[in-house]
Amino acid sequence: MAPQSQTQASENVGEVGRIPTSVTSLSKADWSLFLSLLDNPPPPNASLKKAFARRKQRLKSKPSAE
């Protein structure tokens, strides 16, 4: 990005209060892998199962907001 454009973008971000974002480019192979994992995600591992169980317990014990 040209210095002038970057300065103007920074000023615009400050005015609106948005957080600047970045773009990550993927190679064709990485893009293909990414899409493949979205279509066919791997099964949850033990850590993820444990995290889901903890979350479920927390939701059960949390008082209702009604």
PyMOL Python script that loads the backbone (N, CA, C, O; Angstrom):
from pymol import cmd

cmd.read_pdbstr("""\
ATOM      1  N   MET A   1       0.861  -1.176   0.000  1.00  0.00           N
ATOM      2  CA  MET A   1       0.000   0.000   0.000  1.00  0.00           C
ATOM      3  C   MET A   1       0.897   1.226   0.000  1.00  0.00           C
ATOM      4  O   MET A   1       1.896   1.273   0.718  1.00  0.00           O
ATOM      5  N   ALA A   2       0.542   2.209  -0.800  1.00  0.00           N
ATOM      6  CA  ALA A   2       1.317   3.443  -0.863  1.00  0.00           C
ATOM      7  C   ALA A   2       1.218   4.171   0.468  1.00  0.00           C
ATOM      8  O   ALA A   2       0.182   4.102   1.130  1.00  0.00           O
ATOM      9  N   PRO A   3       2.294   4.881   0.881  1.00  0.00           N
ATOM     10  CA  PRO A   3       2.267   5.581   2.166  1.00  0.00           C
ATOM     11  C   PRO A   3       1.070   6.508   2.334  1.00  0.00           C
ATOM     12  O   PRO A   3       0.469   6.559   3.408  1.00  0.00           O
ATOM     13  N   GLN A   4       0.719   7.243   1.274  1.00  0.00           N
ATOM     14  CA  GLN A   4      -0.413   8.168   1.361  1.00  0.00           C
ATOM     15  C   GLN A   4      -1.712   7.388   1.596  1.00  0.00           C
ATOM     16  O   GLN A   4      -2.528   7.789   2.426  1.00  0.00           O
ATOM     17  N   SER A   5      -1.908   6.297   0.885  1.00  0.00           N
ATOM     18  CA  SER A   5      -3.112   5.484   1.042  1.00  0.00           C
ATOM     19  C   SER A   5      -3.170   4.873   2.428  1.00  0.00           C
ATOM     20  O   SER A   5      -4.237   4.790   3.037  1.00  0.00           O
ATOM     21  N   GLN A   6      -2.022   4.446   2.923  1.00  0.00           N
ATOM     22  CA  GLN A   6      -1.975   3.838   4.253  1.00  0.00           C
ATOM     23  C   GLN A   6      -2.329   4.863   5.330  1.00  0.00           C
ATOM     24  O   GLN A   6      -3.054   4.557   6.276  1.00  0.00           O
ATOM     25  N   THR A   7      -1.809   6.079   5.176  1.00  0.00           N
ATOM     26  CA  THR A   7      -2.122   7.142   6.133  1.00  0.00           C
ATOM     27  C   THR A   7      -3.606   7.464   6.093  1.00  0.00           C
ATOM     28  O   THR A   7      -4.246   7.595   7.136  1.00  0.00           O
ATOM     29  N   GLN A   8      -4.153   7.590   4.893  1.00  0.00           N
ATOM     30  CA  GLN A   8      -5.579   7.898   4.758  1.00  0.00           C
ATOM     31  C   GLN A   8      -6.410   6.763   5.333  1.00  0.00           C
ATOM     32  O   GLN A   8      -7.413   7.018   6.000  1.00  0.00           O
ATOM     33  N   ALA A   9      -6.023   5.520   5.092  1.00  0.00           N
ATOM     34  CA  ALA A   9      -6.760   4.375   5.632  1.00  0.00           C
ATOM     35  C   ALA A   9      -6.709   4.396   7.151  1.00  0.00           C
ATOM     36  O   ALA A   9      -7.717   4.129   7.805  1.00  0.00           O
ATOM     37  N   SER A  10      -5.556   4.708   7.718  1.00  0.00           N
ATOM     38  CA  SER A  10      -5.430   4.783   9.173  1.00  0.00           C
ATOM     39  C   SER A  10      -6.320   5.871   9.741  1.00  0.00           C
ATOM     40  O   SER A  10      -6.946   5.684  10.785  1.00  0.00           O
ATOM     41  N   GLU A  11      -6.380   7.006   9.062  1.00  0.00           N
ATOM     42  CA  GLU A  11      -7.233   8.099   9.520  1.00  0.00           C
ATOM     43  C   GLU A  11      -8.697   7.685   9.463  1.00  0.00           C
ATOM     44  O   GLU A  11      -9.462   7.966  10.386  1.00  0.00           O
ATOM     45  N   ASN A  12      -9.087   7.015   8.378  1.00  0.00           N
ATOM     46  CA  ASN A  12     -10.473   6.571   8.244  1.00  0.00           C
ATOM     47  C   ASN A  12     -10.826   5.561   9.325  1.00  0.00           C
ATOM     48  O   ASN A  12     -11.932   5.593   9.864  1.00  0.00           O
ATOM     49  N   VAL A  13      -9.913   4.678   9.642  1.00  0.00           N
ATOM     50  CA  VAL A  13     -10.146   3.690  10.687  1.00  0.00           C
ATOM     51  C   VAL A  13     -10.368   4.396  12.013  1.00  0.00           C
ATOM     52  O   VAL A  13     -11.265   4.032  12.773  1.00  0.00           O
ATOM     53  N   GLY A  14      -9.553   5.404  12.293  1.00  0.00           N
ATOM     54  CA  GLY A  14      -9.702   6.147  13.536  1.00  0.00           C
ATOM     55  C   GLY A  14     -11.032   6.856  13.625  1.00  0.00           C
ATOM     56  O   GLY A  14     -11.638   6.915  14.695  1.00  0.00           O
ATOM     57  N   GLU A  15     -11.493   7.395  12.511  1.00  0.00           N
ATOM     58  CA  GLU A  15     -12.760   8.124  12.498  1.00  0.00           C
ATOM     59  C   GLU A  15     -13.940   7.203  12.759  1.00  0.00           C
ATOM     60  O   GLU A  15     -14.859   7.565  13.495  1.00  0.00           O
ATOM     61  N   VAL A  16     -13.925   6.048  12.179  1.00  0.00           N
ATOM     62  CA  VAL A  16     -15.048   5.128  12.279  1.00  0.00           C
ATOM     63  C   VAL A  16     -14.922   4.251  13.523  1.00  0.00           C
ATOM     64  O   VAL A  16     -15.925   3.747  14.029  1.00  0.00           O
ATOM     65  N   GLY A  17     -13.709   4.068  14.014  1.00  0.00           N
ATOM     66  CA  GLY A  17     -13.489   3.236  15.182  1.00  0.00           C
ATOM     67  C   GLY A  17     -13.369   1.763  14.855  1.00  0.00           C
ATOM     68  O   GLY A  17     -13.538   0.919  15.735  1.00  0.00           O
ATOM     69  N   ARG A  18     -13.084   1.445  13.633  1.00  0.00           N
ATOM     70  CA  ARG A  18     -12.927   0.048  13.229  1.00  0.00           C
ATOM     71  C   ARG A  18     -11.495  -0.407  13.445  1.00  0.00           C
ATOM     72  O   ARG A  18     -10.555   0.388  13.420  1.00  0.00           O
ATOM     73  N   ILE A  19     -11.359  -1.677  13.654  1.00  0.00           N
ATOM     74  CA  ILE A  19     -10.027  -2.264  13.800  1.00  0.00           C
ATOM     75  C   ILE A  19      -9.541  -2.647  12.409  1.00  0.00           C
ATOM     76  O   ILE A  19     -10.274  -3.286  11.655  1.00  0.00           O
ATOM     77  N   PRO A  20      -8.313  -2.266  12.058  1.00  0.00           N
ATOM     78  CA  PRO A  20      -7.790  -2.646  10.742  1.00  0.00           C
ATOM     79  C   PRO A  20      -7.725  -4.167  10.611  1.00  0.00           C
ATOM     80  O   PRO A  20      -7.466  -4.874  11.585  1.00  0.00           O
ATOM     81  N   THR A  21      -7.956  -4.650   9.420  1.00  0.00           N
ATOM     82  CA  THR A  21      -7.890  -6.084   9.166  1.00  0.00           C
ATOM     83  C   THR A  21      -6.740  -6.369   8.223  1.00  0.00           C
ATOM     84  O   THR A  21      -6.193  -5.461   7.598  1.00  0.00           O
ATOM     85  N   SER A  22      -6.380  -7.626   8.125  1.00  0.00           N
ATOM     86  CA  SER A  22      -5.331  -8.015   7.197  1.00  0.00           C
ATOM     87  C   SER A  22      -5.869  -9.120   6.294  1.00  0.00           C
ATOM     88  O   SER A  22      -6.871  -9.766   6.605  1.00  0.00           O
ATOM     89  N   VAL A  23      -5.199  -9.319   5.197  1.00  0.00           N
ATOM     90  CA  VAL A  23      -5.586 -10.333   4.230  1.00  0.00           C
ATOM     91  C   VAL A  23      -4.482 -11.364   4.155  1.00  0.00           C
ATOM     92  O   VAL A  23      -3.303 -11.024   4.056  1.00  0.00           O
ATOM     93  N   THR A  24      -4.869 -12.621   4.204  1.00  0.00           N
ATOM     94  CA  THR A  24      -3.908 -13.702   4.072  1.00  0.00           C
ATOM     95  C   THR A  24      -4.183 -14.410   2.753  1.00  0.00           C
ATOM     96  O   THR A  24      -5.302 -14.848   2.488  1.00  0.00           O
ATOM     97  N   SER A  25      -3.156 -14.515   1.944  1.00  0.00           N
ATOM     98  CA  SER A  25      -3.296 -15.202   0.666  1.00  0.00           C
ATOM     99  C   SER A  25      -2.876 -16.650   0.831  1.00  0.00           C
ATOM    100  O   SER A  25      -1.880 -16.948   1.489  1.00  0.00           O
ATOM    101  N   LEU A  26      -3.643 -17.549   0.228  1.00  0.00           N
ATOM    102  CA  LEU A  26      -3.325 -18.971   0.283  1.00  0.00           C
ATOM    103  C   LEU A  26      -2.883 -19.459  -1.090  1.00  0.00           C
ATOM    104  O   LEU A  26      -3.358 -18.985  -2.122  1.00  0.00           O
ATOM    105  N   SER A  27      -1.978 -20.402  -1.077  1.00  0.00           N
ATOM    106  CA  SER A  27      -1.593 -21.036  -2.334  1.00  0.00           C
ATOM    107  C   SER A  27      -2.762 -21.896  -2.801  1.00  0.00           C
ATOM    108  O   SER A  27      -3.694 -22.138  -2.036  1.00  0.00           O
ATOM    109  N   LYS A  28      -2.724 -22.355  -4.033  1.00  0.00           N
ATOM    110  CA  LYS A  28      -3.796 -23.212  -4.537  1.00  0.00           C
ATOM    111  C   LYS A  28      -3.915 -24.479  -3.698  1.00  0.00           C
ATOM    112  O   LYS A  28      -5.024 -24.928  -3.407  1.00  0.00           O
ATOM    113  N   ALA A  29      -2.784 -25.055  -3.307  1.00  0.00           N
ATOM    114  CA  ALA A  29      -2.805 -26.276  -2.499  1.00  0.00           C
ATOM    115  C   ALA A  29      -3.409 -26.002  -1.122  1.00  0.00           C
ATOM    116  O   ALA A  29      -4.217 -26.794  -0.638  1.00  0.00           O
ATOM    117  N   ASP A  30      -3.027 -24.887  -0.483  1.00  0.00           N
ATOM    118  CA  ASP A  30      -3.571 -24.550   0.829  1.00  0.00           C
ATOM    119  C   ASP A  30      -5.062 -24.235   0.742  1.00  0.00           C
ATOM    120  O   ASP A  30      -5.829 -24.609   1.629  1.00  0.00           O
ATOM    121  N   TRP A  31      -5.471 -23.552  -0.317  1.00  0.00           N
ATOM    122  CA  TRP A  31      -6.882 -23.226  -0.508  1.00  0.00           C
ATOM    123  C   TRP A  31      -7.693 -24.513  -0.678  1.00  0.00           C
ATOM    124  O   TRP A  31      -8.780 -24.652  -0.118  1.00  0.00           O
ATOM    125  N   SER A  32      -7.156 -25.437  -1.448  1.00  0.00           N
ATOM    126  CA  SER A  32      -7.824 -26.711  -1.669  1.00  0.00           C
ATOM    127  C   SER A  32      -7.963 -27.482  -0.353  1.00  0.00           C
ATOM    128  O   SER A  32      -9.019 -28.046  -0.068  1.00  0.00           O
ATOM    129  N   LEU A  33      -6.899 -27.501   0.440  1.00  0.00           N
ATOM    130  CA  LEU A  33      -6.941 -28.168   1.746  1.00  0.00           C
ATOM    131  C   LEU A  33      -7.968 -27.500   2.656  1.00  0.00           C
ATOM    132  O   LEU A  33      -8.742 -28.188   3.321  1.00  0.00           O
ATOM    133  N   PHE A  34      -7.986 -26.181   2.692  1.00  0.00           N
ATOM    134  CA  PHE A  34      -8.938 -25.429   3.506  1.00  0.00           C
ATOM    135  C   PHE A  34     -10.372 -25.809   3.140  1.00  0.00           C
ATOM    136  O   PHE A  34     -11.174 -26.126   4.019  1.00  0.00           O
ATOM    137  N   LEU A  35     -10.694 -25.779   1.858  1.00  0.00           N
ATOM    138  CA  LEU A  35     -12.048 -26.124   1.420  1.00  0.00           C
ATOM    139  C   LEU A  35     -12.383 -27.577   1.729  1.00  0.00           C
ATOM    140  O   LEU A  35     -13.509 -27.891   2.115  1.00  0.00           O
ATOM    141  N   SER A  36     -11.416 -28.452   1.559  1.00  0.00           N
ATOM    142  CA  SER A  36     -11.619 -29.862   1.858  1.00  0.00           C
ATOM    143  C   SER A  36     -11.951 -30.075   3.333  1.00  0.00           C
ATOM    144  O   SER A  36     -12.825 -30.875   3.668  1.00  0.00           O
ATOM    145  N   LEU A  37     -11.249 -29.356   4.213  1.00  0.00           N
ATOM    146  CA  LEU A  37     -11.513 -29.487   5.642  1.00  0.00           C
ATOM    147  C   LEU A  37     -12.866 -28.903   6.036  1.00  0.00           C
ATOM    148  O   LEU A  37     -13.497 -29.375   6.982  1.00  0.00           O
ATOM    149  N   LEU A  38     -13.313 -27.875   5.309  1.00  0.00           N
ATOM    150  CA  LEU A  38     -14.655 -27.346   5.568  1.00  0.00           C
ATOM    151  C   LEU A  38     -15.727 -28.360   5.161  1.00  0.00           C
ATOM    152  O   LEU A  38     -16.723 -28.541   5.861  1.00  0.00           O
ATOM    153  N   ASP A  39     -15.511 -29.005   4.037  1.00  0.00           N
ATOM    154  CA  ASP A  39     -16.475 -29.994   3.544  1.00  0.00           C
ATOM    155  C   ASP A  39     -16.444 -31.286   4.354  1.00  0.00           C
ATOM    156  O   ASP A  39     -17.478 -31.923   4.554  1.00  0.00           O
ATOM    157  N   ASN A  40     -15.264 -31.667   4.817  1.00  0.00           N
ATOM    158  CA  ASN A  40     -15.093 -32.927   5.542  1.00  0.00           C
ATOM    159  C   ASN A  40     -14.218 -32.699   6.773  1.00  0.00           C
ATOM    160  O   ASN A  40     -13.048 -33.081   6.776  1.00  0.00           O
ATOM    161  N   PRO A  41     -14.769 -32.083   7.816  1.00  0.00           N
ATOM    162  CA  PRO A  41     -13.949 -31.792   8.988  1.00  0.00           C
ATOM    163  C   PRO A  41     -13.516 -33.078   9.695  1.00  0.00           C
ATOM    164  O   PRO A  41     -14.229 -34.081   9.663  1.00  0.00           O
ATOM    165  N   PRO A  42     -12.352 -33.042  10.327  1.00  0.00           N
ATOM    166  CA  PRO A  42     -11.907 -34.222  11.069  1.00  0.00           C
ATOM    167  C   PRO A  42     -12.790 -34.414  12.309  1.00  0.00           C
ATOM    168  O   PRO A  42     -13.410 -33.460  12.780  1.00  0.00           O
ATOM    169  N   PRO A  43     -12.849 -35.632  12.831  1.00  0.00           N
ATOM    170  CA  PRO A  43     -13.657 -35.854  14.033  1.00  0.00           C
ATOM    171  C   PRO A  43     -13.046 -35.102  15.219  1.00  0.00           C
ATOM    172  O   PRO A  43     -11.840 -34.857  15.240  1.00  0.00           O
ATOM    173  N   PRO A  44     -13.872 -34.735  16.206  1.00  0.00           N
ATOM    174  CA  PRO A  44     -13.338 -34.015  17.362  1.00  0.00           C
ATOM    175  C   PRO A  44     -12.364 -34.893  18.149  1.00  0.00           C
ATOM    176  O   PRO A  44     -12.586 -36.089  18.339  1.00  0.00           O
ATOM    177  N   ASN A  45     -11.271 -34.257  18.603  1.00  0.00           N
ATOM    178  CA  ASN A  45     -10.309 -34.999  19.406  1.00  0.00           C
ATOM    179  C   ASN A  45     -10.726 -34.951  20.876  1.00  0.00           C
ATOM    180  O   ASN A  45     -11.736 -34.335  21.215  1.00  0.00           O
ATOM    181  N   ALA A  46      -9.961 -35.592  21.740  1.00  0.00           N
ATOM    182  CA  ALA A  46     -10.299 -35.685  23.163  1.00  0.00           C
ATOM    183  C   ALA A  46     -10.391 -34.313  23.817  1.00  0.00           C
ATOM    184  O   ALA A  46     -11.281 -34.079  24.634  1.00  0.00           O
ATOM    185  N   SER A  47      -9.487 -33.404  23.469  1.00  0.00           N
ATOM    186  CA  SER A  47      -9.505 -32.065  24.066  1.00  0.00           C
ATOM    187  C   SER A  47     -10.772 -31.305  23.701  1.00  0.00           C
ATOM    188  O   SER A  47     -11.355 -30.630  24.550  1.00  0.00           O
ATOM    189  N   LEU A  48     -11.199 -31.406  22.460  1.00  0.00           N
ATOM    190  CA  LEU A  48     -12.406 -30.711  22.032  1.00  0.00           C
ATOM    191  C   LEU A  48     -13.637 -31.308  22.713  1.00  0.00           C
ATOM    192  O   LEU A  48     -14.529 -30.577  23.144  1.00  0.00           O
ATOM    193  N   LYS A  49     -13.685 -32.637  22.808  1.00  0.00           N
ATOM    194  CA  LYS A  49     -14.805 -33.285  23.491  1.00  0.00           C
ATOM    195  C   LYS A  49     -14.877 -32.838  24.951  1.00  0.00           C
ATOM    196  O   LYS A  49     -15.960 -32.585  25.478  1.00  0.00           O
ATOM    197  N   LYS A  50     -13.733 -32.744  25.589  1.00  0.00           N
ATOM    198  CA  LYS A  50     -13.675 -32.309  26.990  1.00  0.00           C
ATOM    199  C   LYS A  50     -14.158 -30.858  27.115  1.00  0.00           C
ATOM    200  O   LYS A  50     -14.895 -30.527  28.044  1.00  0.00           O
ATOM    201  N   ALA A  51     -13.748 -30.007  26.194  1.00  0.00           N
ATOM    202  CA  ALA A  51     -14.165 -28.606  26.211  1.00  0.00           C
ATOM    203  C   ALA A  51     -15.681 -28.487  26.026  1.00  0.00           C
ATOM    204  O   ALA A  51     -16.326 -27.682  26.697  1.00  0.00           O
ATOM    205  N   PHE A  52     -16.245 -29.282  25.124  1.00  0.00           N
ATOM    206  CA  PHE A  52     -17.696 -29.266  24.929  1.00  0.00           C
ATOM    207  C   PHE A  52     -18.418 -29.728  26.187  1.00  0.00           C
ATOM    208  O   PHE A  52     -19.450 -29.162  26.549  1.00  0.00           O
ATOM    209  N   ALA A  53     -17.893 -30.740  26.855  1.00  0.00           N
ATOM    210  CA  ALA A  53     -18.510 -31.236  28.079  1.00  0.00           C
ATOM    211  C   ALA A  53     -18.479 -30.164  29.177  1.00  0.00           C
ATOM    212  O   ALA A  53     -19.459 -29.980  29.899  1.00  0.00           O
ATOM    213  N   ARG A  54     -17.347 -29.458  29.297  1.00  0.00           N
ATOM    214  CA  ARG A  54     -17.252 -28.368  30.292  1.00  0.00           C
ATOM    215  C   ARG A  54     -18.258 -27.269  29.977  1.00  0.00           C
ATOM    216  O   ARG A  54     -18.929 -26.760  30.875  1.00  0.00           O
ATOM    217  N   ARG A  55     -18.361 -26.910  28.722  1.00  0.00           N
ATOM    218  CA  ARG A  55     -19.294 -25.853  28.318  1.00  0.00           C
ATOM    219  C   ARG A  55     -20.738 -26.265  28.615  1.00  0.00           C
ATOM    220  O   ARG A  55     -21.540 -25.456  29.082  1.00  0.00           O
ATOM    221  N   LYS A  56     -21.054 -27.521  28.341  1.00  0.00           N
ATOM    222  CA  LYS A  56     -22.403 -28.026  28.589  1.00  0.00           C
ATOM    223  C   LYS A  56     -22.724 -27.938  30.082  1.00  0.00           C
ATOM    224  O   LYS A  56     -23.828 -27.544  30.459  1.00  0.00           O
ATOM    225  N   GLN A  57     -21.760 -28.306  30.930  1.00  0.00           N
ATOM    226  CA  GLN A  57     -21.960 -28.228  32.378  1.00  0.00           C
ATOM    227  C   GLN A  57     -22.163 -26.787  32.828  1.00  0.00           C
ATOM    228  O   GLN A  57     -23.026 -26.511  33.662  1.00  0.00           O
ATOM    229  N   ARG A  58     -21.383 -25.879  32.288  1.00  0.00           N
ATOM    230  CA  ARG A  58     -21.513 -24.467  32.651  1.00  0.00           C
ATOM    231  C   ARG A  58     -22.876 -23.918  32.249  1.00  0.00           C
ATOM    232  O   ARG A  58     -23.478 -23.136  32.986  1.00  0.00           O
ATOM    233  N   LEU A  59     -23.356 -24.324  31.094  1.00  0.00           N
ATOM    234  CA  LEU A  59     -24.665 -23.848  30.649  1.00  0.00           C
ATOM    235  C   LEU A  59     -25.785 -24.405  31.524  1.00  0.00           C
ATOM    236  O   LEU A  59     -26.779 -23.723  31.774  1.00  0.00           O
ATOM    237  N   LYS A  60     -25.624 -25.640  31.987  1.00  0.00           N
ATOM    238  CA  LYS A  60     -26.636 -26.252  32.855  1.00  0.00           C
ATOM    239  C   LYS A  60     -26.684 -25.541  34.204  1.00  0.00           C
ATOM    240  O   LYS A  60     -27.762 -25.346  34.765  1.00  0.00           O
ATOM    241  N   SER A  61     -25.529 -25.155  34.723  1.00  0.00           N
ATOM    242  CA  SER A  61     -25.477 -24.561  36.051  1.00  0.00           C
ATOM    243  C   SER A  61     -25.715 -23.050  36.053  1.00  0.00           C
ATOM    244  O   SER A  61     -25.882 -22.454  37.117  1.00  0.00           O
ATOM    245  N   LYS A  62     -25.732 -22.439  34.895  1.00  0.00           N
ATOM    246  CA  LYS A  62     -25.947 -20.995  34.796  1.00  0.00           C
ATOM    247  C   LYS A  62     -27.420 -20.677  35.005  1.00  0.00           C
ATOM    248  O   LYS A  62     -28.276 -21.304  34.382  1.00  0.00           O
ATOM    249  N   PRO A  63     -27.736 -19.705  35.880  1.00  0.00           N
ATOM    250  CA  PRO A  63     -29.144 -19.337  36.092  1.00  0.00           C
ATOM    251  C   PRO A  63     -29.776 -18.790  34.812  1.00  0.00           C
ATOM    252  O   PRO A  63     -29.114 -18.126  34.014  1.00  0.00           O
ATOM    253  N   SER A  64     -31.023 -19.068  34.633  1.00  0.00           N
ATOM    254  CA  SER A  64     -31.751 -18.604  33.452  1.00  0.00           C
ATOM    255  C   SER A  64     -31.921 -17.091  33.495  1.00  0.00           C
ATOM    256  O   SER A  64     -32.120 -16.523  34.568  1.00  0.00           O
ATOM    257  N   ALA A  65     -31.847 -16.434  32.344  1.00  0.00           N
ATOM    258  CA  ALA A  65     -31.992 -14.983  32.255  1.00  0.00           C
ATOM    259  C   ALA A  65     -33.451 -14.573  32.077  1.00  0.00           C
ATOM    260  O   ALA A  65     -33.736 -13.388  31.902  1.00  0.00           O
ATOM    261  N   GLU A  66     -34.370 -15.518  32.117  1.00  0.00           N
ATOM    262  CA  GLU A  66     -35.786 -15.216  31.887  1.00  0.00           C
ATOM    263  C   GLU A  66     -36.430 -14.551  33.036  1.00  0.00           C
ATOM    264  O   GLU A  66     -37.620 -14.239  32.981  1.00  0.00           O
TER     265      GLU A  66
END
""", "prot")
cmd.dss("prot")
cmd.show_as("cartoon", "prot")
cmd.util.cbc("prot")
cmd.orient("prot")
